[in-house]
Amino acid sequence: MKPINLLFVALALLVSSPVGTAQGPSADSRRVNQVLEWNQIFIDTLIATNTPNSSSQRLGAIVHTAVFDAYNGIEPRYTRIFVHGTDARDASRRAAVVAAAYTALVGLFPSRQAELDASYAASLAALNEHCETDGRSGRRRPSCETRIERGIAWGTEVAQAVLGWRATDGFGASYPAFNGGTAVGQWRPTPPAFGSMSAQGLAFTEMFVLASNTQFDPGPPRGVNSATYTDDFNAVKALGRSSGSTRTDDQTALAPFWEGNATVHWNQAANQIARRKHLSMSDSNRLLAVLNIAMADTAFTTWGGKRFYGSVPNEVTWRPVTSIPLADTDGNPYTAPDPDWVPLVNTPSHPEYPAGHPSLNGAAATILLSYFGRRQTFTLTTPRQPDRTYSSIAQARADGNNARVWGGMHYPSSVAISDAMGEAIAEHVNRHAMQRLHGRGTRFP
């Protein structure tokens, strides 16, 4: 495995600035941007179906690959992701976006067929009321109805091709249960369920843009007798315990909030900022495609690392819920056991290293920062938690990362390395995929 070159900087456990609650932004009275409209429908579908975080990044990438290639096949500004365009010059771009998103979502969420049908009908009705124009002149164009019909046919075709491609990407295959091992430092099933590794299929899923899930391998974790591990251990032992922690009240509230779905959170941020900036459909299309594909390839890389390093007996991948009660067996004289230690948030059933949420936070924040300035306002939601309004992409990223330590699930060094890995993957996707056919990209203030 070739490790990425990361400058390791110890994670500072920040005391987050207070953030409040607020309602989402009011609907824009301008003409509907169907890319953002159907991205919101995707977000709403994830929430309504309570889709696990671990499978959501792949779903977001599938939906936005279909939408991107459908729109881009009619107005080719960028290199395609998967589907080559055909002669769809006189198809409605808006209809193609609606049909591609709808077809992909129905294929991925068949239980939501009725709700998606209603949204689809409403979107098409709106298109018929406001037939799009593209500013071209000098030749006779087909009627509005014909262009919408062609757009629907093209968008449906693209989405079906993308669904067919990803149906055999390895995610849904059957794999032997993985339970790690009992070597000192090695991951093993954790309470309360003591189940085998969850979402293992992600470790074997085909990438969207990267060559493989080892292209940005973070390298092995710190050793159990290292100074870094000692600092990691003592930080999470003090901060992450369920009771008697040194956390602030706000940090205690942030831990379960950021346990929420990362795909929901970062798509909410992107959608709201894009609406506020009045991004065009084309710019919104690329933003959301790059965001979701970067997060998907980051997830596959992270789970590939979890599966690989978790299988190596001499790598430290056990969770704090395991390492803290068993510290008298680790051979490190600077770690003291606490048999009664319990984390604030239940520990996920997969190896600690690399860290999932932090890698996604690094990827998503990097994409948003490549498009927008640091200070943006957006409201995030997590079921059964108060909403959180942020005025800084960097602050949301920091809270999301630190929450993994405050919740008792991760060590600080894992969080820092994983965030940097996600950032590196996002930069690669942004620079090498969906590139402008002519000219340079756009960054918005």
C-alpha positions as CSV (number, residue, x, y, z in Angstrom):
1,M,0.0,0.0,0.0
2,K,1.3,3.4,-0.9
3,P,0.7,5.9,1.9
4,I,-0.3,9.5,1.0
5,N,2.1,12.2,2.2
6,L,0.4,13.9,5.0
7,L,1.9,16.5,7.3
8,F,0.7,15.2,10.7
9,V,-0.6,18.0,12.9
10,A,-2.0,17.0,16.2
11,L,-5.7,17.6,16.4
12,A,-6.6,20.5,18.7
13,L,-9.6,19.7,20.8
14,L,-11.4,23.0,20.2
15,V,-14.1,24.5,22.4
16,S,-16.6,25.2,19.7
17,S,-18.2,28.6,19.4
18,P,-21.9,28.6,20.3
19,V,-24.3,27.8,17.4
20,G,-28.0,28.3,17.5
21,T,-31.0,26.9,15.8
22,A,-32.8,28.4,12.9
23,Q,-35.2,27.6,10.2
24,G,-34.0,26.8,6.7
25,P,-33.7,29.6,4.1
26,S,-37.0,30.8,2.5
27,A,-37.7,29.5,-0.9
28,D,-36.2,31.5,-3.8
29,S,-38.9,33.2,-5.8
30,R,-36.8,32.9,-8.9
31,R,-37.2,30.2,-11.4
32,V,-36.7,26.7,-10.0
33,N,-33.2,25.1,-10.3
34,Q,-34.1,21.5,-10.8
35,V,-30.6,20.3,-9.8
36,L,-31.1,21.8,-6.3
37,E,-34.8,20.8,-6.2
38,W,-34.0,17.2,-6.7
39,N,-30.9,17.3,-4.5
40,Q,-33.3,18.4,-1.7
41,I,-35.7,15.5,-2.6
42,F,-32.7,13.2,-2.3
43,I,-31.9,14.6,1.1
44,D,-35.5,14.3,2.2
45,T,-35.5,10.7,1.0
46,L,-32.5,9.8,3.1
47,I,-34.1,11.3,6.1
48,A,-37.5,9.7,5.5
49,T,-36.0,6.2,5.0
50,N,-33.5,6.6,7.9
51,T,-30.8,5.4,5.5
52,P,-27.6,4.6,7.4
53,N,-24.7,7.0,7.0
54,S,-22.5,4.1,5.8
55,S,-24.5,3.5,2.6
56,S,-25.6,7.1,1.9
57,Q,-22.4,8.3,0.2
58,R,-22.7,5.7,-2.6
59,L,-26.3,6.6,-3.1
60,G,-25.6,10.3,-3.4
61,A,-22.8,9.6,-5.9
62,I,-25.2,7.4,-8.0
63,V,-27.9,10.0,-8.1
64,H,-25.6,12.9,-8.9
65,T,-23.7,10.9,-11.5
66,A,-27.0,10.4,-13.3
67,V,-28.0,14.0,-13.0
68,F,-24.6,15.3,-14.0
69,D,-24.3,13.2,-17.1
70,A,-27.9,13.8,-18.2
71,Y,-27.5,17.6,-18.0
72,N,-23.9,17.6,-19.4
73,G,-24.9,15.3,-22.3
74,I,-27.2,18.1,-23.6
75,E,-24.9,21.0,-22.6
76,P,-21.4,19.5,-22.7
77,R,-19.3,21.9,-20.6
78,Y,-17.4,19.2,-18.7
79,T,-15.8,15.8,-19.2
80,R,-18.5,13.1,-18.4
81,I,-18.5,10.8,-15.4
82,F,-19.8,7.6,-17.0
83,V,-22.4,8.0,-19.8
84,H,-21.3,9.3,-23.2
85,G,-23.7,11.9,-24.7
86,T,-25.7,11.3,-27.8
87,D,-27.3,13.8,-30.1
88,A,-29.6,15.3,-27.5
89,R,-29.1,18.9,-28.6
90,D,-32.8,19.8,-28.7
91,A,-33.7,18.0,-25.4
92,S,-34.8,20.0,-22.4
93,R,-31.9,20.1,-19.9
94,R,-34.4,20.7,-17.0
95,A,-36.5,17.7,-18.0
96,A,-33.4,15.5,-18.3
97,V,-32.3,16.5,-14.8
98,V,-35.8,15.7,-13.4
99,A,-36.0,12.4,-15.2
100,A,-32.5,11.3,-14.3
101,A,-32.9,12.1,-10.6
102,Y,-36.4,10.5,-10.4
103,T,-35.3,7.3,-12.2
104,A,-32.2,6.9,-10.0
105,L,-34.1,7.6,-6.8
106,V,-36.9,5.2,-7.6
107,G,-34.3,2.5,-8.5
108,L,-32.5,3.1,-5.2
109,F,-35.5,3.7,-3.0
110,P,-38.4,1.6,-4.4
111,S,-40.4,2.0,-1.1
112,R,-40.6,5.7,-1.9
113,Q,-42.2,5.3,-5.3
114,A,-45.5,7.0,-4.4
115,E,-43.7,10.1,-2.9
116,L,-41.2,10.3,-5.8
117,D,-44.0,9.9,-8.3
118,A,-45.8,12.9,-6.8
119,S,-42.6,15.0,-6.9
120,Y,-41.9,14.0,-10.5
121,A,-45.4,14.9,-11.6
122,A,-45.1,18.3,-9.9
123,S,-41.7,19.0,-11.5
124,L,-42.9,18.1,-15.0
125,A,-46.0,20.2,-14.6
126,A,-43.9,23.2,-13.7
127,L,-41.7,22.6,-16.8
128,N,-44.8,22.6,-19.0
129,E,-45.8,26.0,-17.5
130,H,-42.4,27.6,-18.0
131,C,-40.8,26.1,-21.1
132,E,-37.1,26.7,-21.1
133,T,-35.3,28.8,-23.6
134,D,-31.6,28.5,-24.3
135,G,-30.9,31.8,-26.2
136,R,-30.1,30.2,-29.5
137,S,-31.3,31.7,-32.7
138,G,-31.0,31.1,-36.4
139,R,-32.8,27.8,-36.8
140,R,-36.2,26.4,-36.1
141,R,-36.4,24.5,-32.8
142,P,-38.8,21.8,-31.8
143,S,-41.8,22.6,-29.7
144,C,-41.5,22.9,-25.9
145,E,-43.4,19.6,-25.5
146,T,-41.1,17.8,-27.9
147,R,-38.0,19.1,-26.1
148,I,-39.4,18.0,-22.7
149,E,-40.2,14.6,-24.1
150,R,-36.7,14.3,-25.4
151,G,-35.2,15.4,-22.1
152,I,-37.3,12.9,-20.2
153,A,-36.1,10.1,-22.6
154,W,-32.5,11.1,-22.3
155,G,-32.5,11.6,-18.5
156,T,-34.2,8.2,-18.1
157,E,-31.7,6.5,-20.3
158,V,-28.7,8.0,-18.5
159,A,-30.0,7.1,-15.1
160,Q,-30.8,3.5,-16.1
161,A,-27.2,3.2,-17.4
162,V,-25.7,4.5,-14.2
163,L,-28.0,2.2,-12.1
164,G,-26.9,-0.8,-14.3
165,W,-23.2,0.1,-13.8
166,R,-23.5,0.4,-10.0
167,A,-25.6,-2.7,-9.6
168,T,-22.5,-4.9,-9.9
169,D,-20.0,-2.5,-8.1
170,G,-19.4,-5.0,-5.2
171,F,-21.3,-3.1,-2.5
172,G,-24.2,-5.7,-2.4
173,A,-22.1,-8.8,-2.7
174,S,-21.9,-11.4,0.1
175,Y,-18.7,-11.4,2.2
176,P,-17.6,-13.6,5.1
177,A,-18.2,-12.0,8.5
178,F,-15.2,-10.1,9.8
179,N,-14.6,-10.0,13.5
180,G,-11.0,-8.7,13.7
181,G,-9.0,-10.5,16.3
182,T,-7.9,-10.6,19.9
183,A,-4.3,-9.4,19.6
184,V,-3.3,-6.4,21.7
185,G,-4.5,-3.3,19.9
186,Q,-6.5,-5.2,17.3
187,W,-10.2,-4.4,16.7
188,R,-12.8,-6.8,18.0
189,P,-16.6,-6.5,18.2
190,T,-17.8,-3.8,20.6
191,P,-20.7,-3.5,23.0
192,P,-23.6,-3.3,23.2
193,A,-24.3,-5.6,20.2
194,F,-20.8,-7.2,19.8
195,G,-21.6,-7.6,16.1
196,S,-19.2,-8.3,13.2
197,M,-17.9,-5.5,11.0
198,S,-20.8,-3.5,9.6
199,A,-21.0,-2.1,6.0
200,Q,-18.1,-4.4,5.0
201,G,-19.2,-4.2,1.4
202,L,-17.9,-0.6,1.2
203,A,-14.3,-2.0,1.5
204,F,-14.8,-3.9,-1.8
205,T,-16.9,-1.3,-3.8
206,E,-15.7,0.0,-7.1
207,M,-14.5,3.6,-7.1
208,F,-16.2,6.4,-9.0
209,V,-13.1,8.4,-9.9
210,L,-10.1,7.0,-8.0
211,A,-8.1,4.2,-9.4
212,S,-8.5,2.1,-6.3
213,N,-9.2,2.3,-2.6
214,T,-5.5,2.2,-1.8
215,Q,-4.6,5.2,-4.0
216,F,-4.8,7.5,-0.9
217,D,-4.1,4.9,1.7
218,P,-3.3,6.8,5.0
219,G,-0.6,4.4,6.1
220,P,-0.7,2.4,9.4
221,P,-1.9,3.9,12.6
222,R,0.3,4.8,15.6
223,G,1.8,2.0,17.7
224,V,0.4,1.2,21.1
225,N,3.7,2.2,22.8
226,S,4.0,5.5,21.0
227,A,3.7,8.9,22.6
228,T,0.9,9.7,20.1
229,Y,-1.1,6.7,21.3
230,T,-0.6,7.7,24.9
231,D,-1.9,11.2,24.2
232,D,-4.8,9.7,22.2
233,F,-5.8,7.3,24.9
234,N,-5.7,9.9,27.7
235,A,-7.6,12.5,25.7
236,V,-10.5,10.2,24.7
237,K,-10.5,8.7,28.2
238,A,-11.1,12.1,29.8
239,L,-13.4,13.6,27.1
240,G,-15.4,10.8,25.7
241,R,-16.7,9.0,28.8
242,S,-20.5,9.0,29.3
243,S,-20.3,10.5,32.8
244,G,-17.6,12.5,34.7
245,S,-16.2,13.9,31.4
246,T,-14.3,17.1,31.1
247,R,-16.5,18.1,28.1
248,T,-18.5,21.4,28.1
249,D,-22.3,21.2,27.8
250,D,-22.2,22.2,24.2
251,Q,-19.6,19.6,23.4
252,T,-21.8,17.0,25.0
253,A,-24.7,18.1,22.8
254,L,-22.6,18.2,19.6
255,A,-21.4,14.6,19.9
256,P,-24.8,12.9,19.2
257,F,-25.7,15.7,16.7
258,W,-22.6,14.9,14.5
259,E,-23.4,11.2,14.8
260,G,-26.0,12.0,12.2
261,N,-25.8,11.3,8.5
262,A,-22.8,13.0,6.9
263,T,-24.3,12.9,3.4
264,V,-27.4,14.7,4.7
265,H,-25.4,17.3,6.6
266,W,-23.0,18.2,3.8
267,N,-25.7,18.1,1.0
268,Q,-27.8,20.4,3.2
269,A,-24.9,22.8,3.5
270,A,-24.1,22.7,-0.3
271,N,-27.8,23.1,-1.3
272,Q,-28.5,26.1,1.0
273,I,-25.3,27.9,0.0
274,A,-25.9,27.3,-3.7
275,R,-29.4,28.7,-3.4
276,R,-28.2,31.8,-1.5
277,K,-25.6,32.4,-4.2
278,H,-28.1,31.8,-7.0
279,L,-25.8,29.2,-8.6
280,S,-26.8,28.3,-12.2
281,M,-28.0,24.8,-12.9
282,S,-24.7,24.0,-14.6
283,D,-22.6,25.2,-11.6
284,S,-24.9,23.5,-9.1
285,N,-24.7,20.3,-11.1
286,R,-20.9,20.1,-11.0
287,L,-20.8,21.2,-7.3
288,L,-23.1,18.4,-6.2
289,A,-21.6,15.8,-8.4
290,V,-18.0,16.5,-7.2
291,L,-19.2,16.7,-3.5
292,N,-21.0,13.4,-3.6
293,I,-18.5,11.5,-5.6
294,A,-15.6,12.8,-3.4
295,M,-17.5,11.6,-0.4
296,A,-18.2,8.2,-1.9
297,D,-14.6,7.5,-3.0
298,T,-13.5,8.7,0.5
299,A,-15.9,6.3,2.1
300,F,-14.7,3.4,0.0
301,T,-11.1,4.3,0.8
302,T,-11.9,4.6,4.5
303,W,-13.6,1.2,4.7
304,G,-10.9,-0.4,2.7
305,G,-8.4,0.8,5.3
306,K,-10.6,-0.3,8.1
307,R,-10.9,-3.8,6.7
308,F,-7.2,-4.1,5.8
309,Y,-5.7,-2.6,9.0
310,G,-8.3,-4.3,11.2
311,S,-7.1,-7.7,9.8
312,V,-3.4,-7.0,10.8
313,P,-2.8,-8.2,14.4
314,N,0.0,-5.8,15.2
315,E,-1.9,-2.6,14.0
316,V,-3.8,-0.5,16.6
317,T,-7.4,-0.5,15.4
318,W,-9.3,-1.2,18.6
319,R,-11.9,1.2,19.9
320,P,-11.6,3.2,23.1
321,V,-14.5,1.2,24.5
322,T,-12.1,-1.8,24.2
323,S,-8.7,-0.2,24.9
324,I,-9.6,1.7,28.1
325,P,-10.9,-1.3,30.1
326,L,-8.0,-3.4,28.8
327,A,-5.2,-0.9,29.3
328,D,-3.4,-3.1,31.8
329,T,-2.7,-5.5,28.9
330,D,-1.3,-3.1,26.3
331,G,2.3,-2.9,27.7
332,N,2.2,0.9,27.8
333,P,3.1,2.1,31.3
334,Y,1.4,5.5,30.7
335,T,-2.1,4.2,30.0
336,A,-4.2,3.2,33.1
337,P,-7.3,0.9,32.8
338,D,-10.8,1.9,33.8
339,P,-13.1,-1.2,33.7
340,D,-16.2,1.0,34.2
341,W,-15.5,3.4,31.3
342,V,-18.4,3.8,28.8
343,P,-18.5,6.1,25.8
344,L,-21.0,8.9,25.5
345,V,-22.2,7.6,22.1
346,N,-22.5,3.9,21.3
347,T,-19.5,2.7,19.3
348,P,-20.0,1.7,15.7
349,S,-19.2,-1.9,14.8
350,H,-16.1,-1.5,12.7
351,P,-12.4,-0.8,13.2
352,E,-11.4,2.6,14.6
353,Y,-8.8,3.4,12.0
354,P,-9.3,5.2,9.6
355,A,-12.2,7.3,11.0
356,G,-15.3,7.4,8.8
357,H,-17.1,10.7,9.7
358,P,-13.9,12.8,9.9
359,S,-12.7,11.5,6.5
360,L,-16.1,12.6,5.0
361,N,-16.0,15.9,6.8
362,G,-12.5,16.6,5.3
363,A,-13.7,15.7,1.8
364,A,-17.0,17.6,1.9
365,A,-15.6,20.8,3.5
366,T,-12.7,20.8,1.0
367,I,-15.2,20.8,-1.9
368,L,-17.3,23.5,-0.4
369,L,-14.2,25.6,0.3
370,S,-13.1,25.2,-3.3
371,Y,-16.3,26.8,-4.5
372,F,-17.1,29.3,-1.7
373,G,-15.5,31.5,0.9
374,R,-15.1,30.2,4.4
375,R,-17.9,32.2,6.0
376,Q,-21.2,30.8,4.8
377,T,-24.4,30.3,6.7
378,F,-26.3,27.0,6.7
379,T,-28.5,25.0,9.0
380,L,-28.0,21.3,9.6
381,T,-30.4,18.7,11.0
382,T,-30.1,15.4,12.8
383,P,-33.2,13.4,13.9
384,R,-34.2,13.9,17.5
385,Q,-31.5,16.6,17.9
386,P,-31.9,20.4,17.9
387,D,-31.0,22.0,14.5
388,R,-27.6,23.7,14.3
389,T,-26.9,26.8,12.3
390,Y,-23.3,27.5,11.3
391,S,-21.7,30.6,9.8
392,S,-18.4,28.9,8.9
393,I,-17.6,25.8,6.9
394,A,-14.4,25.4,8.9
395,Q,-16.3,25.5,12.2
396,A,-18.7,22.8,11.1
397,R,-15.8,20.7,10.0
398,A,-14.0,21.1,13.3
399,D,-17.2,20.4,15.4
400,G,-17.9,17.3,13.3
401,N,-14.4,16.0,13.8
402,N,-14.0,16.8,17.5
403,A,-17.4,15.2,18.1
404,R,-15.9,11.8,17.5
405,V,-13.6,12.3,20.4
406,W,-16.2,13.9,22.6
407,G,-18.5,10.9,21.9
408,G,-15.8,8.5,22.9
409,M,-15.6,6.7,19.5
410,H,-12.2,7.8,18.1
411,Y,-8.7,8.9,19.0
412,P,-7.5,12.4,18.1
413,S,-4.7,11.3,15.8
414,S,-7.1,9.1,13.8
415,V,-9.5,12.0,13.3
416,A,-6.7,14.3,12.1
417,I,-5.2,11.7,9.7
418,S,-8.6,10.8,8.3
419,D,-9.7,14.3,7.7
420,A,-6.5,15.0,5.8
421,M,-7.1,11.8,3.8
422,G,-10.6,13.0,2.8
423,E,-9.2,16.4,1.9
424,A,-6.6,14.8,-0.4
425,I,-9.2,12.7,-2.1
426,A,-11.5,15.6,-2.6
427,E,-8.8,17.7,-4.1
428,H,-7.9,14.9,-6.5
429,V,-11.5,14.4,-7.6
430,N,-12.0,18.2,-8.1
431,R,-8.9,18.5,-10.2
432,H,-9.1,15.4,-12.3
433,A,-12.8,14.7,-12.8
434,M,-15.6,16.7,-14.5
435,Q,-13.1,19.1,-15.9
436,R,-14.1,22.0,-18.1
437,L,-13.8,21.3,-21.8
438,H,-12.9,24.9,-22.4
439,G,-11.6,27.5,-20.0
440,R,-11.3,27.4,-16.2
441,G,-13.7,26.7,-13.4
442,T,-15.5,29.2,-11.2
443,R,-15.1,30.0,-7.6
444,F,-17.9,31.9,-5.8
445,P,-17.4,34.4,-2.9
